[in-house]
């Protein structure tokens, strides 16, 4: 397989975009990524999106977006694996370029959620859970995460307040991200007093939905020579794994098997281990997922994820900086787009363009995108090292 | 890229499967394909599906089906490009194996439509059209095809009855396909007197929806040696192209640009032209699409597709046998599954296992799957030639 580099990224602000359609959001991100790469075409478009069928009455987003950006004849599909649809699109683009089938791929994640009534969005998000075995019992997606978190607190003896720094750090980092949904600091006290959504998850454990799109343009490294001189950001590792959708069907609901498997595959491909990772854009849809993701990816012992937060090891300068541009918690979580925001953020850091949020000397960045309650996890490692 | 072979196929009957869930249908096809290949595992699962979010309240079908067939840890996604989702899944599986990223891929197309009220299905099918520019005007998916057909009749002087043999041939061929939705012959008179759905399209121009799943298992040719002796069916060509979703936005609404482009790409990869194709599993969702597909793929001059039907050149023994196991018209059109039924049928013919429907000495078979009103077209050429 050919080595692949990301040479362009584009993002829209995550917000309530009442004035922009789904295609405008996606188009903005794609055109920005193309301009950022200095290319005016692509060979294939891979779209990550979860809920346009219900939220926007629109499918086949591949053709829909390719046409909108003036590339109507190109190969173009949608990839869907619930909230990890963004990373699925990136992986499809990566493999298409690595294989030699095409030379220029664009992966874009897009979601436009805020036009829909919140009850409809809750129902759409529940399609990431098991319709027969979970949703039929009346459980919502946040309820599943609450059950996992409740069990985790019971099993390992943590208090909910021990998770505060996951959210405090995310909000602090988002202050420096112009695309982030929230630009406001939160305190330990606010975290502890936040309103409960589904016990023990409160508003400040949960990431906000939003409208947004993020894109990346990929080319084979071997074809970079004719392009203007660029810092080459290589995709060094890519791993993907699935698990049961129904949480109760897992032997251990407190261990993200597919995070472990996909991160190990990515480490192996990149010929590094977790200690080489300079920062980690994880999938903190809920604080419990932050903890579980850190553990399964090798950054904490089983049951000890919150310790990294309590010890401030997740901030810039800590052992493993996370959510360096706000994470899902504060950058926002437009579900099918999130995986591509993570990729754009990793590239931004590796280019040294993260401003106040810059991780000094960052060479290896990791992004991990989670679909469902851990049922589809995709991990990518990018690097600016030769 | 590595050469890729299909060594296993599996299909379920297309019917109203009130007694089977979405996962059971997909699982049956996947397990049959694995058994047919003599393998009890795969590395990656690629699911083609259009409307499970609305029709079955279920997304992330990758993890959903991988788990059901006992392969829960594997990479697994859904591909969606409306009615060409099946071929999109096959192409993703093909590229994943060709690239070297994985060795054993299963592509499965599945759709379970008949549980839903028909108004909901009509609304779901309309998500393949442009929500902003077409559906907002009240046009349904069949209405778009009717507009195209009306214009075609006007432009080229055909009568609707000239299209009869497309449907008559499909129904005749489906008699020999145990998986087909319909096992009944139709006559010219029945075709001419059929009830109008949307002028000029009648019930016998249109393909029936249904529930069903079809799958194929792909491996690199270079790894075939250790497997039991099999007739090797190679994937010789694969092309994919998109077009505007909105029909009115096309310079020429009577020409399937993306069929032309994707078939030319497939011919080029296979190093053949259309005259080498022994049979063609085309996308006869409506008789007008049968004509347009034949023209854009090089089998008829512009505006002359119906001539092939009138002259009986589309039957076994004719210039270009089509819908050899019933096509969408009579085998049935479970939308996201259709592309994989086409692949399974091409493999069946190339293996010489098509029974009464067998095309004698078939060496090159082509499948073309159309999403939307021609907005996403994917063409595959398979062969049993060395």
Interface residues (C-beta under 8 A of the other chain):
Chain A: X1 X21 X23 X45 X50 X51 X52 X53 X54 X56 X57 X58 X59 X60 X62 X63 X64 X66 X67 X72 X73 X74 X75 X76 X77 X78 X79 X80 X81 X82 X88 X92 X95 X96 X98 X99 X100 X101 X123 X124 X126 X127 X128 X130 X131 X132 X135 X240 X241 X242 X243 X244 X245 X249 X257 X258 X261 X371 X372 X375 X376
Chain B: X1 X21 X23 X44 X50 X51 X53 X54 X56 X57 X58 X59 X60 X62 X63 X64 X66 X67 X72 X73 X74 X75 X76 X77 X78 X79 X80 X81 X82 X88 X92 X95 X96 X98 X99 X100 X101 X123 X124 X126 X127 X128 X130 X131 X132 X135 X240 X241 X242 X243 X244 X245 X249 X257 X258 X261 X371 X372 X375 X376
